[in-house]
Amino acid sequence: MDEIREIVEYRDYGHIEISIDKLMKKKDISAYLMSNKSNIGYKTIKRLSDGGRVDRVDLDILAKICYMFDCDICD
């Protein structure tokens, strides 16, 4: 049986980078417009696009972002 690794410190398991700011710039969409079109709160979009620390992201929000930009979760 394979063993699982114990998480000792925060950085041990890496991080996930959310880079919607790049997608927004590419499509020339502001956080305000994205909020209105996606029904995602403005503060949530700002937090995700500013590169600040985000503790959790709702999967529904990620699905909406992927749908809006016609991209995959890996993008």
All heavy atoms as a GROMACS GRO file, in nm:
protein
  610
    1MET      N    1   0.084  -0.119   0.000
    1MET     CA    2   0.000   0.000   0.000
    1MET      C    3   0.088   0.125   0.000
    1MET      O    4   0.185   0.134   0.073
    1MET     CB    5  -0.091  -0.003   0.122
    1MET     CG    6  -0.181   0.114   0.132
    1MET     SD    7  -0.293   0.092   0.274
    1MET     CE    8  -0.367   0.249   0.273
    2ASP      N    9   0.052   0.223  -0.082
    2ASP     CA   10   0.127   0.348  -0.088
    2ASP      C   11   0.100   0.431   0.038
    2ASP      O   12  -0.013   0.438   0.087
    2ASP     CB   13   0.086   0.430  -0.210
    2ASP     CG   14   0.130   0.364  -0.339
    2ASP    OD1   15   0.229   0.290  -0.336
    2ASP    OD2   16   0.065   0.388  -0.442
    3GLU      N   17   0.205   0.493   0.088
    3GLU     CA   18   0.190   0.579   0.204
    3GLU      C   19   0.156   0.720   0.159
    3GLU      O   20   0.189   0.761   0.048
    3GLU     CB   21   0.319   0.581   0.285
    3GLU     CG   22   0.349   0.448   0.351
    3GLU     CD   23   0.468   0.457   0.444
    3GLU    OE1   24   0.483   0.560   0.511
    3GLU    OE2   25   0.543   0.360   0.449
    4ILE      N   26   0.091   0.795   0.245
    4ILE     CA   27   0.064   0.936   0.216
    4ILE      C   28   0.162   1.020   0.295
    4ILE      O   29   0.210   0.981   0.401
    4ILE     CB   30  -0.082   0.975   0.249
    4ILE    CG1   31  -0.113   0.951   0.396
    4ILE    CG2   32  -0.178   0.899   0.160
    4ILE    CD1   33  -0.244   1.010   0.440
    5ARG      N   34   0.193   1.138   0.239
    5ARG     CA   35   0.288   1.228   0.306
    5ARG      C   36   0.215   1.317   0.405
    5ARG      O   37   0.105   1.364   0.379
    5ARG     CB   38   0.360   1.314   0.203
    5ARG     CG   39   0.447   1.232   0.111
    5ARG     CD   40   0.528   1.320   0.023
    5ARG     NE   41   0.441   1.383  -0.076
    5ARG     CZ   42   0.482   1.466  -0.171
    5ARG    NH1   43   0.609   1.498  -0.179
    5ARG    NH2   44   0.399   1.517  -0.257
    6GLU      N   45   0.278   1.344   0.516
    6GLU     CA   46   0.223   1.433   0.616
    6GLU      C   47   0.262   1.577   0.582
    6GLU      O   48   0.376   1.603   0.541
    6GLU     CB   49   0.279   1.396   0.754
    6GLU     CG   50   0.229   1.483   0.865
    6GLU     CD   51   0.290   1.446   1.000
    6GLU    OE1   52   0.363   1.345   1.007
    6GLU    OE2   53   0.263   1.519   1.096
    7ILE      N   54   0.170   1.668   0.599
    7ILE     CA   55   0.199   1.809   0.576
    7ILE      C   56   0.254   1.867   0.704
    7ILE      O   57   0.185   1.874   0.806
    7ILE     CB   58   0.073   1.885   0.531
    7ILE    CG1   59   0.023   1.828   0.398
    7ILE    CG2   60   0.102   2.035   0.522
    7ILE    CD1   61  -0.110   1.883   0.354
    8VAL      N   62   0.380   1.910   0.699
    8VAL     CA   63   0.446   1.963   0.818
    8VAL      C   64   0.440   2.115   0.818
    8VAL      O   65   0.412   2.177   0.919
    8VAL     CB   66   0.593   1.914   0.825
    8VAL    CG1   67   0.662   1.970   0.946
    8VAL    CG2   68   0.596   1.762   0.826
    9GLU      N   69   0.465   2.176   0.705
    9GLU     CA   70   0.462   2.321   0.693
    9GLU      C   71   0.383   2.359   0.570
    9GLU      O   72   0.369   2.282   0.477
    9GLU     CB   73   0.604   2.377   0.682
    9GLU     CG   74   0.686   2.359   0.807
    9GLU     CD   75   0.824   2.422   0.793
    9GLU    OE1   76   0.836   2.523   0.722
    9GLU    OE2   77   0.918   2.367   0.853
   10TYR      N   78   0.337   2.484   0.567
   10TYR     CA   79   0.254   2.534   0.457
   10TYR      C   80   0.321   2.513   0.321
   10TYR      O   81   0.261   2.466   0.228
   10TYR     CB   82   0.225   2.682   0.480
   10TYR     CG   83   0.146   2.745   0.367
   10TYR    CD1   84   0.011   2.718   0.354
   10TYR    CD2   85   0.208   2.828   0.275
   10TYR    CE1   86  -0.062   2.774   0.251
   10TYR    CE2   87   0.136   2.884   0.171
   10TYR     CZ   88   0.001   2.857   0.161
   10TYR     OH   89  -0.070   2.912   0.059
   11ARG      N   90   0.446   2.544   0.309
   11ARG     CA   91   0.514   2.539   0.180
   11ARG      C   92   0.548   2.398   0.134
   11ARG      O   93   0.588   2.377   0.022
   11ARG     CB   94   0.639   2.624   0.182
   11ARG     CG   95   0.746   2.575   0.274
   11ARG     CD   96   0.868   2.667   0.271
   11ARG     NE   97   0.961   2.627   0.373
   11ARG     CZ   98   0.964   2.674   0.497
   11ARG    NH1   99   0.876   2.763   0.534
   11ARG    NH2  100   1.052   2.631   0.584
   12ASP      N  101   0.531   2.299   0.220
   12ASP     CA  102   0.564   2.161   0.185
   12ASP      C  103   0.484   2.110   0.065
   12ASP      O  104   0.533   2.031  -0.012
   12ASP     CB  105   0.541   2.067   0.302
   12ASP     CG  106   0.653   2.072   0.402
   12ASP    OD1  107   0.758   2.132   0.374
   12ASP    OD2  108   0.634   2.015   0.510
   13TYR      N  109   0.361   2.153   0.053
   13TYR     CA  110   0.276   2.096  -0.050
   13TYR      C  111   0.255   2.188  -0.170
   13TYR      O  112   0.177   2.160  -0.258
   13TYR     CB  113   0.141   2.051   0.007
   13TYR     CG  114   0.064   2.160   0.079
   13TYR    CD1  115  -0.023   2.243   0.011
   13TYR    CD2  116   0.077   2.176   0.216
   13TYR    CE1  117  -0.095   2.340   0.077
   13TYR    CE2  118   0.006   2.272   0.283
   13TYR     CZ  119  -0.080   2.355   0.213
   13TYR     OH  120  -0.151   2.451   0.278
   14GLY      N  121   0.328   2.297  -0.176
   14GLY     CA  122   0.322   2.386  -0.292
   14GLY      C  123   0.204   2.480  -0.287
   14GLY      O  124   0.145   2.503  -0.183
   15HIS      N  125   0.168   2.532  -0.403
   15HIS     CA  126   0.057   2.626  -0.412
   15HIS      C  127  -0.005   2.619  -0.551
   15HIS      O  128   0.053   2.563  -0.644
   15HIS     CB  129   0.104   2.768  -0.382
   15HIS     CG  130   0.194   2.824  -0.487
   15HIS    ND1  131   0.328   2.789  -0.496
   15HIS    CD2  132   0.170   2.908  -0.590
   15HIS    CE1  133   0.381   2.853  -0.600
   15HIS    NE2  134   0.288   2.924  -0.658
   16ILE      N  135  -0.122   2.675  -0.562
   16ILE     CA  136  -0.190   2.686  -0.690
   16ILE      C  137  -0.192   2.832  -0.728
   16ILE      O  138  -0.231   2.917  -0.648
   16ILE     CB  139  -0.334   2.630  -0.679
   16ILE    CG1  140  -0.329   2.482  -0.645
   16ILE    CG2  141  -0.411   2.655  -0.808
   16ILE    CD1  142  -0.462   2.422  -0.612
   17GLU      N  143  -0.150   2.860  -0.848
   17GLU     CA  144  -0.146   2.998  -0.895
   17GLU      C  145  -0.269   3.028  -0.980
   17GLU      O  146  -0.297   2.958  -1.077
   17GLU     CB  147  -0.020   3.020  -0.978
   17GLU     CG  148   0.002   3.163  -1.018
   17GLU     CD  149   0.134   3.183  -1.088
   17GLU    OE1  150   0.234   3.125  -1.043
   17GLU    OE2  151   0.134   3.254  -1.189
   18ILE      N  152  -0.343   3.129  -0.940
   18ILE     CA  153  -0.460   3.172  -1.016
   18ILE      C  154  -0.420   3.300  -1.088
   18ILE      O  155  -0.386   3.400  -1.026
   18ILE     CB  156  -0.581   3.195  -0.924
   18ILE    CG1  157  -0.617   3.064  -0.855
   18ILE    CG2  158  -0.699   3.250  -1.003
   18ILE    CD1  159  -0.728   3.075  -0.755
   19SER      N  160  -0.424   3.294  -1.220
   19SER     CA  161  -0.374   3.408  -1.298
   19SER      C  162  -0.482   3.463  -1.390
   19SER      O  163  -0.462   3.476  -1.510
   19SER     CB  164  -0.251   3.365  -1.379
   19SER     OG  165  -0.280   3.251  -1.456
   20ILE      N  166  -0.597   3.499  -1.332
   20ILE     CA  167  -0.702   3.555  -1.416
   20ILE      C  168  -0.667   3.695  -1.462
   20ILE      O  169  -0.724   3.743  -1.559
   20ILE     CB  170  -0.840   3.552  -1.349
   20ILE    CG1  171  -0.846   3.640  -1.225
   20ILE    CG2  172  -0.885   3.412  -1.319
   20ILE    CD1  173  -0.986   3.660  -1.173
   21ASP      N  174  -0.571   3.760  -1.395
   21ASP     CA  175  -0.531   3.893  -1.439
   21ASP      C  176  -0.477   3.889  -1.582
   21ASP      O  177  -0.505   3.978  -1.662
   21ASP     CB  178  -0.428   3.955  -1.344
   21ASP     CG  179  -0.305   3.868  -1.325
   21ASP    OD1  180  -0.318   3.745  -1.319
   21ASP    OD2  181  -0.196   3.925  -1.316
   22LYS      N  182  -0.405   3.784  -1.616
   22LYS     CA  183  -0.352   3.769  -1.753
   22LYS      C  184  -0.465   3.750  -1.853
   22LYS      O  185  -0.464   3.808  -1.961
   22LYS     CB  186  -0.255   3.652  -1.760
   22LYS     CG  187  -0.132   3.670  -1.675
   22LYS     CD  188  -0.048   3.544  -1.671
   22LYS     CE  189   0.065   3.558  -1.570
   22LYS     NZ  190   0.136   3.434  -1.548
   23LEU      N  191  -0.564   3.669  -1.816
   23LEU     CA  192  -0.678   3.647  -1.903
   23LEU      C  193  -0.760   3.775  -1.920
   23LEU      O  194  -0.807   3.806  -2.029
   23LEU     CB  195  -0.767   3.536  -1.848
   23LEU     CG  196  -0.707   3.396  -1.843
   23LEU    CD1  197  -0.797   3.302  -1.763
   23LEU    CD2  198  -0.687   3.342  -1.984
   24MET      N  199  -0.775   3.849  -1.810
   24MET     CA  200  -0.851   3.974  -1.816
   24MET      C  201  -0.783   4.076  -1.905
   24MET      O  202  -0.849   4.145  -1.984
   24MET     CB  203  -0.871   4.030  -1.674
   24MET     CG  204  -0.966   3.946  -1.590
   24MET     SD  205  -0.966   3.988  -1.413
   24MET     CE  206  -1.016   4.159  -1.417
   25LYS      N  207  -0.651   4.085  -1.895
   25LYS     CA  208  -0.577   4.180  -1.980
   25LYS      C  209  -0.586   4.139  -2.127
   25LYS      O  210  -0.604   4.223  -2.214
   25LYS     CB  211  -0.430   4.186  -1.938
   25LYS     CG  212  -0.409   4.264  -1.810
   25LYS     CD  213  -0.263   4.265  -1.770
   25LYS     CE  214  -0.247   4.331  -1.635
   25LYS     NZ  215  -0.110   4.329  -1.587
   26LYS      N  216  -0.574   4.010  -2.152
   26LYS     CA  217  -0.580   3.959  -2.289
   26LYS      C  218  -0.715   3.991  -2.354
   26LYS      O  219  -0.722   4.026  -2.472
   26LYS     CB  220  -0.556   3.808  -2.289
   26LYS     CG  221  -0.548   3.745  -2.424
   26LYS     CD  222  -0.514   3.597  -2.411
   26LYS     CE  223  -0.510   3.530  -2.546
   26LYS     NZ  224  -0.481   3.387  -2.534
   27LYS      N  225  -0.823   3.980  -2.277
   27LYS     CA  226  -0.959   4.006  -2.329
   27LYS      C  227  -1.003   4.150  -2.306
   27LYS      O  228  -1.113   4.187  -2.343
   27LYS     CB  229  -1.059   3.912  -2.262
   27LYS     CG  230  -1.034   3.766  -2.286
   27LYS     CD  231  -1.090   3.722  -2.417
   27LYS     CE  232  -1.077   3.570  -2.429
   27LYS     NZ  233  -1.136   3.519  -2.548
   28ASP      N  234  -0.916   4.231  -2.242
   28ASP     CA  235  -0.946   4.371  -2.211
   28ASP      C  236  -1.075   4.384  -2.129
   28ASP      O  237  -1.166   4.456  -2.166
   28ASP     CB  238  -0.953   4.454  -2.339
   28ASP     CG  239  -0.946   4.603  -2.310
   28ASP    OD1  240  -0.885   4.642  -2.208
   28ASP    OD2  241  -1.005   4.682  -2.387
   29ILE      N  242  -1.080   4.307  -2.020
   29ILE     CA  243  -1.196   4.307  -1.932
   29ILE      C  244  -1.154   4.356  -1.794
   29ILE      O  245  -1.057   4.306  -1.737
   29ILE     CB  246  -1.256   4.165  -1.920
   29ILE    CG1  247  -1.308   4.117  -2.055
   29ILE    CG2  248  -1.366   4.159  -1.816
   29ILE    CD1  249  -1.357   3.974  -2.054
   30SER      N  250  -1.227   4.452  -1.742
   30SER     CA  251  -1.199   4.502  -1.607
   30SER      C  252  -1.262   4.410  -1.503
   30SER      O  253  -1.352   4.330  -1.534
   30SER     CB  254  -1.254   4.643  -1.591
   30SER     OG  255  -1.396   4.639  -1.592
   31ALA      N  256  -1.218   4.424  -1.380
   31ALA     CA  257  -1.276   4.345  -1.271
   31ALA      C  258  -1.424   4.379  -1.254
   31ALA      O  259  -1.507   4.292  -1.226
   31ALA     CB  260  -1.200   4.370  -1.142
   32TYR      N  261  -1.457   4.505  -1.274
   32TYR     CA  262  -1.597   4.550  -1.262
   32TYR      C  263  -1.684   4.482  -1.367
   32TYR      O  264  -1.791   4.429  -1.336
   32TYR     CB  265  -1.604   4.702  -1.275
   32TYR     CG  266  -1.744   4.756  -1.270
   32TYR    CD1  267  -1.811   4.769  -1.148
   32TYR    CD2  268  -1.809   4.795  -1.385
   32TYR    CE1  269  -1.941   4.817  -1.143
   32TYR    CE2  270  -1.939   4.844  -1.381
   32TYR     CZ  271  -2.004   4.854  -1.259
   32TYR     OH  272  -2.132   4.902  -1.253
   33LEU      N  273  -1.639   4.483  -1.492
   33LEU     CA  274  -1.716   4.421  -1.600
   33LEU      C  275  -1.726   4.270  -1.579
   33LEU      O  276  -1.833   4.210  -1.596
   33LEU     CB  277  -1.652   4.450  -1.736
   33LEU     CG  278  -1.722   4.391  -1.857
   33LEU    CD1  279  -1.864   4.443  -1.870
   33LEU    CD2  280  -1.643   4.420  -1.984
   34MET      N  281  -1.617   4.209  -1.540
   34MET     CA  282  -1.618   4.065  -1.515
   34MET      C  283  -1.716   4.030  -1.404
   34MET      O  284  -1.789   3.932  -1.412
   34MET     CB  285  -1.479   4.015  -1.480
   34MET     CG  286  -1.472   3.866  -1.468
   34MET     SD  287  -1.303   3.813  -1.454
   34MET     CE  288  -1.330   3.643  -1.411
   35SER      N  289  -1.719   4.110  -1.300
   35SER     CA  290  -1.812   4.089  -1.189
   35SER      C  291  -1.956   4.095  -1.239
   35SER      O  292  -2.039   4.010  -1.204
   35SER     CB  293  -1.789   4.194  -1.081
   35SER     OG  294  -1.884   4.180  -0.978
   36ASN      N  295  -1.986   4.193  -1.320
   36ASN     CA  296  -2.123   4.209  -1.372
   36ASN      C  297  -2.162   4.095  -1.466
   36ASN      O  298  -2.275   4.049  -1.464
   36ASN     CB  299  -2.139   4.342  -1.446
   36ASN     CG  300  -2.148   4.458  -1.350
   36ASN    OD1  301  -2.190   4.443  -1.236
   36ASN    ND2  302  -2.107   4.574  -1.395
   37LYS      N  303  -2.071   4.052  -1.550
   37LYS     CA  304  -2.101   3.948  -1.649
   37LYS      C  305  -2.104   3.808  -1.589
   37LYS      O  306  -2.170   3.719  -1.642
   37LYS     CB  307  -1.998   3.950  -1.763
   37LYS     CG  308  -1.996   4.078  -1.844
   37LYS     CD  309  -2.110   4.078  -1.940
   37LYS     CE  310  -2.102   4.201  -2.029
   37LYS     NZ  311  -2.212   4.206  -2.123
   38SER      N  312  -2.031   3.785  -1.480
   38SER     CA  313  -2.017   3.650  -1.426
   38SER      C  314  -2.100   3.624  -1.301
   38SER      O  315  -2.111   3.510  -1.257
   38SER     CB  316  -1.870   3.624  -1.392
   38SER     OG  317  -1.830   3.708  -1.284
   39ASN      N  318  -2.152   3.730  -1.241
   39ASN     CA  319  -2.223   3.718  -1.114
   39ASN      C  320  -2.129   3.667  -1.003
   39ASN      O  321  -2.170   3.593  -0.915
   39ASN     CB  322  -2.346   3.628  -1.128
   39ASN     CG  323  -2.447   3.653  -1.018
   39ASN    OD1  324  -2.448   3.759  -0.957
   39ASN    ND2  325  -2.532   3.556  -0.992
   40ILE      N  326  -2.003   3.706  -1.013
   40ILE     CA  327  -1.904   3.680  -0.908
   40ILE      C  328  -1.877   3.814  -0.841
   40ILE      O  329  -1.862   3.916  -0.909
   40ILE     CB  330  -1.772   3.624  -0.966
   40ILE    CG1  331  -1.796   3.491  -1.038
   40ILE    CG2  332  -1.668   3.607  -0.856
   40ILE    CD1  333  -1.675   3.441  -1.116
   41GLY      N  334  -1.869   3.816  -0.712
   41GLY     CA  335  -1.847   3.942  -0.639
   41GLY      C  336  -1.720   4.014  -0.683
   41GLY      O  337  -1.617   3.951  -0.710
   42TYR      N  338  -1.729   4.147  -0.688
   42TYR     CA  339  -1.615   4.230  -0.730
   42TYR      C  340  -1.493   4.205  -0.642
   42TYR      O  341  -1.381   4.190  -0.691
   42TYR     CB  342  -1.656   4.378  -0.727
   42TYR     CG  343  -1.543   4.471  -0.758
   42TYR    CD1  344  -1.504   4.494  -0.890
   42TYR    CD2  345  -1.475   4.538  -0.657
   42TYR    CE1  346  -1.400   4.579  -0.920
   42TYR    CE2  347  -1.371   4.624  -0.686
   42TYR     CZ  348  -1.334   4.645  -0.817
   42TYR     OH  349  -1.230   4.731  -0.847
   43LYS      N  350  -1.515   4.199  -0.511
   43LYS     CA  351  -1.402   4.178  -0.418
   43LYS      C  352  -1.334   4.044  -0.443
   43LYS      O  353  -1.212   4.033  -0.434
   43LYS     CB  354  -1.449   4.186  -0.273
   43LYS     CG  355  -1.480   4.326  -0.227
   43LYS     CD  356  -1.520   4.327  -0.081
   43LYS     CE  357  -1.553   4.467  -0.034
   43LYS     NZ  358  -1.588   4.468   0.109
   44THR      N  359  -1.412   3.944  -0.476
   44THR     CA  360  -1.356   3.811  -0.506
   44THR      C  361  -1.269   3.817  -0.629
   44THR      O  362  -1.157   3.765  -0.631
   44THR     CB  363  -1.469   3.709  -0.526
   44THR    OG1  364  -1.547   3.702  -0.407
   44THR    CG2  365  -1.414   3.572  -0.560
   45ILE      N  366  -1.317   3.883  -0.733
   45ILE     CA  367  -1.240   3.895  -0.856
   45ILE      C  368  -1.113   3.976  -0.832
   45ILE      O  369  -1.006   3.939  -0.880
   45ILE     CB  370  -1.325   3.956  -0.969
   45ILE    CG1  371  -1.434   3.857  -1.008
   45ILE    CG2  372  -1.238   3.994  -1.089
   45ILE    CD1  373  -1.534   3.908  -1.105
   46LYS      N  374  -1.122   4.083  -0.757
   46LYS     CA  375  -1.004   4.164  -0.727
   46LYS      C  376  -0.900   4.083  -0.650
   46LYS      O  377  -0.782   4.088  -0.680
   46LYS     CB  378  -1.041   4.289  -0.646
   46LYS     CG  379  -1.105   4.398  -0.727
   46LYS     CD  380  -1.017   4.448  -0.839
   46LYS     CE  381  -0.903   4.533  -0.790
   46LYS     NZ  382  -0.814   4.577  -0.896
   47ARG      N  383  -0.945   4.005  -0.553
   47ARG     CA  384  -0.853   3.921  -0.476
   47ARG      C  385  -0.785   3.818  -0.565
   47ARG      O  386  -0.665   3.794  -0.554
   47ARG     CB  387  -0.929   3.850  -0.364
   47ARG     CG  388  -0.876   3.885  -0.229
   47ARG     CD  389  -0.948   3.813  -0.116
   47ARG     NE  390  -1.087   3.858  -0.108
   47ARG     CZ  391  -1.192   3.778  -0.102
   47ARG    NH1  392  -1.179   3.649  -0.102
   47ARG    NH2  393  -1.312   3.828  -0.096
   48LEU      N  394  -0.860   3.758  -0.656
   48LEU     CA  395  -0.804   3.657  -0.745
   48LEU      C  396  -0.712   3.717  -0.850
   48LEU      O  397  -0.615   3.654  -0.892
   48LEU     CB  398  -0.916   3.579  -0.815
   48LEU     CG  399  -1.002   3.490  -0.726
   48LEU    CD1  400  -1.121   3.436  -0.806
   48LEU    CD2  401  -0.920   3.376  -0.669
   49SER      N  402  -0.740   3.838  -0.893
   49SER     CA  403  -0.660   3.899  -1.000
   49SER      C  404  -0.540   3.978  -0.949
   49SER      O  405  -0.446   4.002  -1.024
   49SER     CB  406  -0.748   3.989  -1.087
   49SER     OG  407  -0.796   4.099  -1.013
   50ASP      N  408  -0.540   4.017  -0.823
   50ASP     CA  409  -0.430   4.096  -0.769
   50ASP      C  410  -0.311   4.012  -0.724
   50ASP      O  411  -0.210   4.065  -0.683
   50ASP     CB  412  -0.477   4.182  -0.652
   50ASP     CG  413  -0.563   4.299  -0.697
   50ASP    OD1  414  -0.563   4.330  -0.818
   50ASP    OD2  415  -0.632   4.359  -0.612
   51GLY      N  416  -0.325   3.881  -0.730
   51GLY     CA  417  -0.214   3.795  -0.692
   51GLY      C  418  -0.193   3.785  -0.542
   51GLY      O  419  -0.091   3.734  -0.496
   52GLY      N  420  -0.288   3.834  -0.466
   52GLY     CA  421  -0.278   3.824  -0.321
   52GLY      C  422  -0.309   3.684  -0.273
   52GLY      O  423  -0.350   3.597  -0.350
   53ARG      N  424  -0.290   3.663  -0.149
   53ARG     CA  425  -0.317   3.531  -0.092
   53ARG      C  426  -0.467   3.507  -0.084
   53ARG      O  427  -0.542   3.589  -0.033
   53ARG     CB  428  -0.256   3.521   0.046
   53ARG     CG  429  -0.278   3.384   0.105
   53ARG     CD  430  -0.226   3.376   0.244
   53ARG     NE  431  -0.287   3.260   0.307
   53ARG     CZ  432  -0.220   3.170   0.373
   53ARG    NH1  433  -0.092   3.185   0.391
   53ARG    NH2  434  -0.281   3.068   0.426
   54VAL      N  435  -0.508   3.393  -0.136
   54VAL     CA  436  -0.647   3.351  -0.130
   54VAL      C  437  -0.648   3.216  -0.060
   54VAL      O  438  -0.579   3.123  -0.101
   54VAL     CB  439  -0.706   3.337  -0.272
   54VAL    CG1  440  -0.848   3.288  -0.267
   54VAL    CG2  441  -0.698   3.470  -0.347
   55ASP      N  442  -0.723   3.206   0.047
   55ASP     CA  443  -0.724   3.082   0.125
   55ASP      C  444  -0.806   2.972   0.061
   55ASP      O  445  -0.773   2.855   0.071
   55ASP     CB  446  -0.776   3.108   0.266
   55ASP     CG  447  -0.680   3.192   0.346
   55ASP    OD1  448  -0.558   3.175   0.330
   55ASP    OD2  449  -0.726   3.277   0.426
   56ARG      N  450  -0.916   3.009  -0.004
   56ARG     CA  451  -0.999   2.908  -0.069
   56ARG      C  452  -1.074   2.970  -0.186
   56ARG      O  453  -1.101   3.089  -0.187
   56ARG     CB  454  -1.094   2.843   0.029
   56ARG     CG  455  -1.196   2.938   0.085
   56ARG     CD  456  -1.278   2.871   0.190
   56ARG     NE  457  -1.215   2.900   0.317
   56ARG     CZ  458  -1.279   2.904   0.432
   56ARG    NH1  459  -1.404   2.876   0.437
   56ARG    NH2  460  -1.217   2.933   0.542
   57VAL      N  461  -1.107   2.886  -0.281
   57VAL     CA  462  -1.183   2.929  -0.397
   57VAL      C  463  -1.295   2.829  -0.419
   57VAL      O  464  -1.272   2.708  -0.421
   57VAL     CB  465  -1.095   2.937  -0.524
   57VAL    CG1  466  -1.177   2.982  -0.643
   57VAL    CG2  467  -0.977   3.030  -0.503
   58ASP      N  468  -1.414   2.879  -0.435
   58ASP     CA  469  -1.530   2.796  -0.462
   58ASP      C  470  -1.517   2.737  -0.602
   58ASP      O  471  -1.481   2.806  -0.697
   58ASP     CB  472  -1.654   2.886  -0.453
   58ASP     CG  473  -1.782   2.809  -0.460
   58ASP    OD1  474  -1.802   2.736  -0.558
   58ASP    OD2  475  -1.862   2.822  -0.366
   59LEU      N  476  -1.543   2.608  -0.616
   59LEU     CA  477  -1.532   2.543  -0.747
   59LEU      C  478  -1.630   2.602  -0.848
   59LEU      O  479  -1.601   2.607  -0.967
   59LEU     CB  480  -1.555   2.392  -0.733
   59LEU     CG  481  -1.448   2.318  -0.654
   59LEU    CD1  482  -1.486   2.171  -0.639
   59LEU    CD2  483  -1.312   2.331  -0.720
   60ASP      N  484  -1.744   2.650  -0.801
   60ASP     CA  485  -1.840   2.714  -0.890
   60ASP      C  486  -1.781   2.842  -0.950
   60ASP      O  487  -1.801   2.872  -1.067
   60ASP     CB  488  -1.969   2.745  -0.814
   60ASP     CG  489  -2.081   2.790  -0.906
   60ASP    OD1  490  -2.109   2.717  -1.004
   60ASP    OD2  491  -2.140   2.897  -0.879
   61ILE      N  492  -1.705   2.915  -0.870
   61ILE     CA  493  -1.639   3.037  -0.920
   61ILE      C  494  -1.535   3.002  -1.025
   61ILE      O  495  -1.528   3.065  -1.131
   61ILE     CB  496  -1.576   3.117  -0.804
   61ILE    CG1  497  -1.688   3.180  -0.720
   61ILE    CG2  498  -1.481   3.224  -0.855
   61ILE    CD1  499  -1.640   3.248  -0.594
   62LEU      N  500  -1.456   2.899  -1.000
   62LEU     CA  501  -1.357   2.856  -1.100
   62LEU      C  502  -1.426   2.811  -1.228
   62LEU      O  503  -1.379   2.842  -1.338
   62LEU     CB  504  -1.270   2.743  -1.045
   62LEU     CG  505  -1.171   2.781  -0.936
   62LEU    CD1  506  -1.095   2.657  -0.890
   62LEU    CD2  507  -1.076   2.888  -0.983
   63ALA      N  508  -1.538   2.741  -1.216
   63ALA     CA  509  -1.612   2.697  -1.334
   63ALA      C  510  -1.664   2.816  -1.413
   63ALA      O  511  -1.658   2.818  -1.537
   63ALA     CB  512  -1.727   2.605  -1.293
   64LYS      N  513  -1.714   2.918  -1.344
   64LYS     CA  514  -1.764   3.040  -1.412
   64LYS      C  515  -1.651   3.111  -1.485
   64LYS      O  516  -1.668   3.157  -1.598
   64LYS     CB  517  -1.827   3.135  -1.310
   64LYS     CG  518  -1.962   3.092  -1.261
   64LYS     CD  519  -2.014   3.193  -1.159
   64LYS     CE  520  -2.148   3.154  -1.105
   64LYS     NZ  521  -2.202   3.253  -1.009
   65ILE      N  522  -1.535   3.121  -1.421
   65ILE     CA  523  -1.421   3.187  -1.484
   65ILE      C  524  -1.378   3.112  -1.609
   65ILE      O  525  -1.355   3.172  -1.714
   65ILE     CB  526  -1.304   3.200  -1.383
   65ILE    CG1  527  -1.340   3.300  -1.272
   65ILE    CG2  528  -1.175   3.243  -1.454
   65ILE    CD1  529  -1.244   3.300  -1.155
   66CYS      N  530  -1.370   2.981  -1.599
   66CYS     CA  531  -1.332   2.900  -1.715
   66CYS      C  532  -1.434   2.914  -1.828
   66CYS      O  533  -1.398   2.924  -1.945
   66CYS     CB  534  -1.317   2.753  -1.676
   66CYS     SG  535  -1.173   2.722  -1.573
   67TYR      N  536  -1.560   2.917  -1.792
   67TYR     CA  537  -1.665   2.933  -1.893
   67TYR      C  538  -1.655   3.069  -1.961
   67TYR      O  539  -1.663   3.080  -2.083
   67TYR     CB  540  -1.803   2.915  -1.828
   67TYR     CG  541  -1.917   2.931  -1.926
   67TYR    CD1  542  -1.953   2.826  -2.009
   67TYR    CD2  543  -1.986   3.051  -1.935
   67TYR    CE1  544  -2.057   2.840  -2.099
   67TYR    CE2  545  -2.090   3.066  -2.026
   67TYR     CZ  546  -2.125   2.960  -2.107
   67TYR     OH  547  -2.227   2.975  -2.198
   68MET      N  548  -1.637   3.173  -1.881
   68MET     CA  549  -1.627   3.309  -1.936
   68MET      C  550  -1.514   3.324  -2.035
   68MET      O  551  -1.529   3.386  -2.140
   68MET     CB  552  -1.603   3.411  -1.824
   68MET     CG  553  -1.726   3.461  -1.758
   68MET     SD  554  -1.686   3.602  -1.654
   68MET     CE  555  -1.676   3.731  -1.775
   69PHE      N  556  -1.399   3.267  -2.002
   69PHE     CA  557  -1.280   3.282  -2.086
   69PHE      C  558  -1.258   3.167  -2.182
   69PHE      O  559  -1.158   3.162  -2.251
   69PHE     CB  560  -1.156   3.301  -1.997
   69PHE     CG  561  -1.155   3.433  -1.925
   69PHE    CD1  562  -1.175   3.438  -1.789
   69PHE    CD2  563  -1.136   3.550  -1.994
   69PHE    CE1  564  -1.174   3.560  -1.722
   69PHE    CE2  565  -1.134   3.673  -1.929
   69PHE     CZ  566  -1.154   3.677  -1.791
   70ASP      N  567  -1.355   3.074  -2.184
   70ASP     CA  568  -1.346   2.957  -2.271
   70ASP      C  569  -1.211   2.890  -2.257
   70ASP      O  570  -1.136   2.871  -2.353
   70ASP     CB  571  -1.373   2.997  -2.417
   70ASP     CG  572  -1.392   2.876  -2.507
   70ASP    OD1  573  -1.438   2.772  -2.456
   70ASP    OD2  574  -1.361   2.885  -2.626
   71CYS      N  575  -1.178   2.859  -2.131
   71CYS     CA  576  -1.048   2.797  -2.103
   71CYS      C  577  -1.068   2.678  -2.011
   71CYS      O  578  -1.176   2.652  -1.961
   71CYS     CB  579  -0.952   2.898  -2.042
   71CYS     SG  580  -0.999   2.957  -1.877
   72ASP      N  581  -0.961   2.607  -1.988
   72ASP     CA  582  -0.960   2.491  -1.900
   72ASP      C  583  -0.907   2.532  -1.763
   72ASP      O  584  -0.837   2.633  -1.752
   72ASP     CB  585  -0.870   2.383  -1.962
   72ASP     CG  586  -0.881   2.252  -1.891
   72ASP    OD1  587  -0.981   2.182  -1.910
   72ASP    OD2  588  -0.786   2.220  -1.816
   73ILE      N  589  -0.934   2.455  -1.662
   73ILE     CA  590  -0.887   2.486  -1.527
   73ILE      C  591  -0.734   2.496  -1.521
   73ILE      O  592  -0.679   2.570  -1.441
   73ILE     CB  593  -0.940   2.380  -1.426
   73ILE    CG1  594  -0.919   2.424  -1.282
   73ILE    CG2  595  -0.873   2.245  -1.446
   73ILE    CD1  596  -1.014   2.526  -1.236
   74CYS      N  597  -0.666   2.428  -1.610
   74CYS     CA  598  -0.518   2.433  -1.615
   74CYS      C  599  -0.466   2.565  -1.672
   74CYS      O  600  -0.351   2.599  -1.652
   74CYS     CB  601  -0.464   2.317  -1.697
   74CYS     SG  602  -0.502   2.158  -1.625
   75ASP      N  603  -0.550   2.637  -1.743
   75ASP     CA  604  -0.507   2.763  -1.803
   75ASP      C  605  -0.497   2.869  -1.696
   75ASP      O  606  -0.436   2.969  -1.709
   75ASP     CB  607  -0.605   2.809  -1.911
   75ASP     CG  608  -0.608   2.710  -2.027
   75ASP    OD1  609  -0.508   2.643  -2.053
   75ASP    OD2  610  -0.714   2.702  -2.092
   0.00000   0.00000   0.00000
